[in-house]
Amino acid sequence: MSRRGRVTVGVLVGVFLLFTLLGWGIDAYTDWLWFNEVDFTNVYTGVLMTRLALFVDQMLALMESGVRLRSRARVRYSRARLHDHLPVDDLPNLILRDL
């Protein structure tokens, strides 16, 4: 891809992210104003903290599963001798065989 194409794709992705985050921000601000009006800002804060906690929990679980798969592959390949042929085409089956 040419430099001009990479710049164009980068700008389009940036504009998309900007509009997405702006939309989420407007929704959050509108919800905050409504909960503030009915004097239940602590409920909205609890909702936001719960969403944040669930997001962090899911990201940690995803990272843990990646680390486990990587360590499983590392152990399997560290046991192989240098002159052995390791079939790269069959790598997913080698990793997932013992799951």
Secondary structure by P-SEA (a helix, b strand, c coil): ccaaaaaaaaaaaaaaaaaaaaaaaaaaaaaaaaaaaacaaaaaaaaaaaaaaaaaaaaaaaaaaaaaaaaaaaaaaaaccccccccccaaaaaaaccc
